[in-house]
Amino acid sequence: MNTKVHYLKIRKIFYEHLCDGSKRFEIRKNDRNFQIGDKISFRVVNEDGSITEKNDLWAIIYILESDQFPDGIKDGYVVMSIEMIRGCA
């Protein structure tokens, strides 16, 4: 299995929700061919537009694709369930 690490930007408020455990999913355009087992590392976009790189790592554990739920997910997008491997420092 050939997994990838995807480096994604995320607004600060959404990253905080990941870290406090209230959010465990990401909705993204599937322009990177996300796969179960791939990893995500986030780049936090702060209120002033600056970007903070994090030393975090999240695993993609489930993917719901638009063709599985065409009335609820815009074509070409995915909803990914993720879990923390390391992070939120």
Beta strands, then each sheet from edge to edge (+ up, - down):
strand 1: 5-11
strand 2: 25-29
strand 3: 39-45
strand 4: 51-53
strand 5: 57-65
strand 6: 77-86
sheet 1: 1+ 3+ 4-
sheet 2: 1+ 3+ 5- 6+ 2-
end
